Amino acid sequence: MTQLRIAIVGVGAYQSSRARGYLATIQKLNHLYSICAICDSSSQSLNEAGTQFQIPDRYRDVEKMLTTENPDVVFVLVPTDGQTVVALTAARQKCHLITEIPYALTLNYGDAMAETCQQNGVKWEIAENVWLWPNEQLKQKIVQTGVLGQITHARLWYKSGNYHGFNAIRMILNSNPKQVLGFAKELDIRPYDSYGGQRESTIWWENGVIEFENGVTCLYESSSASGRWGNHWEIEGTEGHLSANELVLYANQSSYPIEEIYDQVGGERILVAVAVGLKKSDSNFEPILWENPFKEYGISATDDVAKASILSSLHRAVTTGADPEYGSANARRDMELWFALRESANLNNTWVNLPLTETTNLEKRFQSAYMEAYGGDPVKNTTALLQTSFDRLSVMWSVAGWL
C-alpha cells in the first residue's frame, strides 16, 4: 500500500490537544502515512510534540516547510481563523489537504478553497468527526435497514459547534435540508470562561425547524443556556425510535441498547464492534452491527475511530482518485444550514430555502470582523497573512457566540 508523506501544521498547545490526538493516530496508521514534518509558531509546542512523537523535522515557517519537505499531504490544525490561509498556501503548492472543521469561516472562503483544490488537482477532506463515531455509524445502518419504519421526524439539542449536530442528523437521515426556520437571541447568563479564556456573561440561544428533502422535519434547539440536554439527538419513525444510544420498537414495546463488543488485540482491550439485537430471542429483527475496521491497529476510542476514518478517507482519495468520503460538498452543507438558520432569525423568523443563493448577513459580519482583527482577506491576501498569529478563539465567537 502506498505510504503518503504527511506534514502537520499546528501541533496544539497541550498534550491533550486534538492535534496531538491526530499525531498519535497517524503513527498507528503507518501503513498509510509517514510524518515527514511538523510546523507550529510556538517553539515550545513544536519541541514538545516533536519529542513526544519522535519527529525530528520541525518548522516554524509554513512556506519553508512546504518547499523543503514537499509533502504529499498537509493536515492543517491551526486555529479556525488561520485555516484558510495555511490551506490555500499548501493547495497552491499542489499538496493534498485535510483541514480541521468547519468548512471555513464563511461559505465564500470555503468555496475559494474548493476551487483552488480543483484547479491544482488536489484532494481535500474536512475533519468532521461526529458522523464517524461508532455509535453514529451504527445508527445510520439501523435507519437504512428500515426497522424504524418510515422516518417521520428528528429532534436535536446541541450546545456548541451545532453544525456537528446537523451533520449527525443529516447523515442518519441520508437527506439534505431544503428549508429552515430559525430564531436566535443573546441571553444573559452567569459569568463563565469561554473557549478562548475570556470572561463572558452572555450567550446565544438558537431554535429552529429544518425540513429535509425526504419529508422529515427536525426540531433543533441549542442547549448552551441551560445545559440541560448537552448534546443529544433522536430519530423517530412509524415503527420505533432512536434516542441517545438506544433503539426502541413499538410493536413489542421493547428497547435495545447499543452494545459495545471488545476483544484483546495485542494485549489491549480494543473495540471490535457495536451492535443492537444480538440476542435473537429478545428481538424480532436480525442483529445490526458496525465492525471496527481499525481494531488491528489498536484504534478503539470513539473519536480515535473517527480520526482514523478521516485519515483513511483522504488516503483512499489520493491513491485511487475517488472523492473523499465527507469532502467539501458535505462540509459546506452542514455549515450552510447554520448560516441559513441565523439568516432566518435575522429576517424576523421567515423560512429560508436551501441551498443559499446569496451571502448571508452573518457571513458579511464575519468578513468585516476578520478584516478588522487581522488586516486582510484570507483569500486575497493569503501570503501577507501567513505569518499572522491567529487567535485561538475565532471571530465567530465575538460576532455570533459560536464555535
Residue pairs with C-beta under 8 A, 6 or more apart in sequence:
1 31
1 32
1 319
2 319
3 30
3 31
3 32
3 33
3 34
4 32
4 33
4 34
4 72
4 73
4 96
4 315
4 318
4 319
5 33
5 34
5 36
5 69
5 70
5 71
5 72
5 73
6 26
6 33
6 34
6 35
6 36
6 71
6 72
6 73
6 74
6 75
7 35
7 36
7 37
7 38
7 39
7 65
7 66
7 69
7 71
7 73
7 74
7 75
7 95
8 19
8 22
8 23
8 26
8 35
8 37
8 38
8 39
8 74
8 75
8 77
9 38
9 39
9 40
9 62
9 65
9 74
9 75
9 76
9 77
9 78
9 86
9 90
10 19
10 39
10 40
10 76
10 77
10 78
10 79
10 82
10 86
11 17
11 19
11 20
11 23
11 38
11 39
11 40
11 45
11 46
11 48
11 49
11 50
11 77
12 18
12 19
12 20
12 45
12 49
12 77
13 42
13 45
13 392
14 20
15 48
15 52
18 77
18 100
19 49
19 77
20 49
20 52
21 303
21 304
21 307
22 75
22 77
22 307
22 311
23 35
23 38
23 49
23 52
23 53
23 55
24 53
24 304
25 299
25 304
25 307
25 308
25 311
26 33
26 35
26 75
26 311
27 35
27 53
28 294
28 297
28 298
28 299
28 308
29 294
29 297
29 299
29 308
29 311
29 312
32 311
32 312
32 315
33 73
33 311
33 315
35 53
35 55
36 57
36 69
36 71
37 55
37 57
37 58
37 59
37 65
37 68
37 69
37 71
38 46
38 49
38 50
38 53
38 55
38 57
38 58
38 59
39 46
39 58
39 59
39 60
39 61
39 62
39 65
40 46
40 49
40 58
40 60
41 60
41 389
43 60
46 58
46 59
46 60
47 58
49 55
50 56
50 58
57 69
59 65
59 68
61 387
62 86
62 89
62 90
62 386
63 89
63 386
65 71
66 74
66 89
66 90
66 93
66 95
67 93
71 95
72 95
72 96
72 318
73 95
73 96
73 97
73 98
73 314
73 318
74 86
74 87
74 90
74 95
74 96
74 97
74 98
75 97
75 98
75 99
76 83
76 86
76 87
76 90
76 97
76 98
76 99
76 100
77 100
78 86
78 100
78 390
79 390
79 391
79 392
79 393
79 394
80 100
80 102
80 105
80 390
80 394
80 396
80 403
81 105
81 370
81 373
81 374
81 378
81 390
81 391
81 394
81 395
82 385
82 388
82 390
83 99
83 100
83 104
84 104
84 105
84 109
84 110
84 112
84 113
84 378
84 379
84 382
85 378
85 382
85 385
85 386
85 388
85 390
86 386
87 97
87 99
87 113
87 124
88 112
88 113
88 116
88 378
88 379
88 382
89 382
89 383
89 386
90 97
91 97
91 113
91 116
91 117
91 120
91 122
91 124
92 116
92 120
92 382
94 120
94 121
94 122
95 122
96 122
96 123
96 124
96 314
96 317
96 318
97 117
97 122
97 123
97 124
97 125
97 314
98 124
98 125
98 126
98 127
98 310
98 311
98 314
99 113
99 124
99 125
99 126
99 127
100 126
100 127
101 126
101 127
101 128
101 129
101 161
101 163
101 164
101 331
102 126
102 161
102 163
102 331
102 334
102 335
103 110
103 126
103 328
103 331
103 332
103 334
103 335
104 110
104 113
104 335
105 366
105 367
105 370
105 378
105 394
105 395
105 396
106 359
106 363
106 366
106 367
107 332
107 335
107 336
107 339
107 356
107 359
107 363
108 359
108 363
108 367
108 379
109 378
109 379
110 328
110 331
110 332
110 335
111 332
112 379
113 124
113 328
114 124
114 328
114 332
117 123
117 124
117 328
123 314
123 317
123 318
123 323
123 324
124 324
124 327
124 328
125 310
125 313
125 314
125 317
125 324
125 325
125 326
125 327
126 326
126 327
126 328
126 330
126 331
127 307
127 310
128 164
128 167
128 310
128 326
128 330
128 331
128 334
129 164
129 303
129 306
129 307
129 310
130 136
130 164
130 165
130 167
130 168
130 306
131 137
131 140
131 167
131 168
131 171
131 326
132 305
132 306
132 309
132 310
133 302
133 303
133 305
133 306
134 260
134 271
134 274
134 290
134 292
134 302
134 305
135 245
135 258
135 274
135 302
136 168
136 171
136 172
137 274
137 290
138 258
138 274
138 275
138 276
138 288
138 289
138 290
139 172
139 235
139 242
140 171
140 172
140 174
141 288
141 289
141 290
142 148
142 242
142 247
142 276
142 288
143 151
143 172
143 173
143 174
143 235
143 237
143 242
144 174
145 285
145 286
145 288
147 239
147 240
147 247
147 249
147 285
147 288
148 235
148 236
148 237
148 238
148 239
148 240
148 241
148 242
149 237
149 238
149 239
149 240
150 237
150 238
151 173
151 214
151 216
151 235
151 236
151 237
152 216
152 217
152 236
152 237
152 238
153 216
153 217
153 218
153 219
153 236
154 169
154 172
154 173
154 216
154 217
154 218
154 219
154 233
154 234
154 235
154 236
155 218
155 219
155 220
155 233
155 234
155 236
156 165
156 166
156 168
156 169
156 218
156 219
156 220
156 221
156 232
156 233
156 234
157 165
157 220
157 221
157 222
157 223
157 228
157 229
157 230
157 231
157 232
157 233
158 164
158 165
158 166
158 220
158 222
158 223
158 231
158 233
159 222
159 223
159 224
159 227
159 229
159 230
159 231
160 224
160 402
160 403
161 402
161 403
162 206
162 220
162 222
162 338
162 402
163 334
163 335
163 337
163 338
164 231
164 334
165 220
165 231
165 233
166 177
166 210
166 220
166 334
166 337
166 338
167 330
167 334
168 233
169 210
169 218
169 233
169 235
170 176
170 177
170 212
170 333
170 334
170 337
172 235
172 242
173 212
173 214
173 216
173 218
173 235
174 214
175 212
175 213
175 214
175 216
176 212
176 213
176 333
176 354
177 210
177 211
177 212
177 213
177 333
177 337
177 340
177 354
178 211
178 212
178 213
178 353
178 354
179 210
179 211
179 351
179 352
179 353
179 354
180 208
180 209
180 210
180 211
180 337
180 340
180 341
180 344
180 351
180 352
180 354
181 208
181 209
181 344
181 349
181 350
181 351
181 352
182 206
182 207
182 208
182 340
182 341
182 342
182 343
182 344
182 345
182 349
182 352
183 206
183 207
183 208
183 344
183 345
183 349
184 204
184 205
184 206
184 207
184 341
184 342
184 345
184 346
185 204
185 205
186 202
186 203
186 204
186 205
186 401
187 202
187 203
187 204
187 205
187 225
188 201
188 202
189 200
189 201
189 202
189 203
189 225
190 201
191 199
191 200
191 201
192 199
192 200
192 201
193 199
193 200
194 200
194 393
194 397
195 392
195 393
195 397
195 403
196 391
196 392
196 393
196 397
197 392
197 393
198 393
202 401
203 224
203 225
203 401
204 222
204 224
204 400
204 401
204 402
205 222
205 224
205 225
206 220
206 221
206 222
206 341
206 342
206 345
207 220
207 221
207 222
208 219
208 220
208 221
208 341
208 344
209 217
209 218
209 219
209 220
210 217
210 218
210 220
210 337
210 341
211 217
211 218
212 218
220 341
221 229
223 229
223 230
223 231
223 232
232 244
234 241
234 242
234 243
234 244
235 241
235 242
239 249
239 250
239 251
240 247
240 248
240 249
240 250
240 251
241 247
241 248
242 248
245 257
245 258
246 255
246 256
246 257
246 258
247 255
247 256
247 257
247 258
247 276
247 277
248 254
248 255
248 256
249 255
249 256
249 284
249 285
251 284
252 284
254 282
254 283
256 276
256 277
256 282
256 283
257 276
258 274
258 275
258 276
259 274
259 275
259 276
259 278
260 271
260 273
260 274
261 271
261 272
261 273
261 274
261 275
262 269
262 270
262 271
262 272
262 300
263 269
263 270
263 272
263 295
264 270
265 295
265 296
265 298
266 298
268 298
268 300
269 300
270 292
270 295
270 298
270 299
270 300
271 292
271 295
271 300
271 301
271 305
272 291
272 292
272 295
273 289
273 290
273 291
273 292
274 289
274 290
275 287
275 288
275 289
275 290
276 283
276 287
276 288
277 283
277 285
277 286
277 287
277 288
278 287
280 286
280 287
292 299
292 300
292 305
293 312
294 300
294 304
294 305
294 308
294 309
297 308
299 305
299 307
299 308
309 325
310 326
313 324
313 325
313 326
314 324
316 322
316 325
317 323
317 324
333 355
336 354
336 355
336 356
337 354
338 402
339 356
339 360
339 362
339 363
340 352
340 354
340 356
340 360
341 352
342 360
342 361
342 362
342 400
343 352
343 356
343 360
343 361
343 362
344 350
344 351
344 352
346 360
346 361
346 362
362 399
362 400
365 399
365 400
366 395
366 396
366 399
366 400
367 377
369 395
369 398
369 399
370 377
370 378
370 395
371 377
373 391
373 395
374 385
374 388
374 390
375 385
376 384
376 385
378 385
393 403
394 403
396 402
396 403
397 403
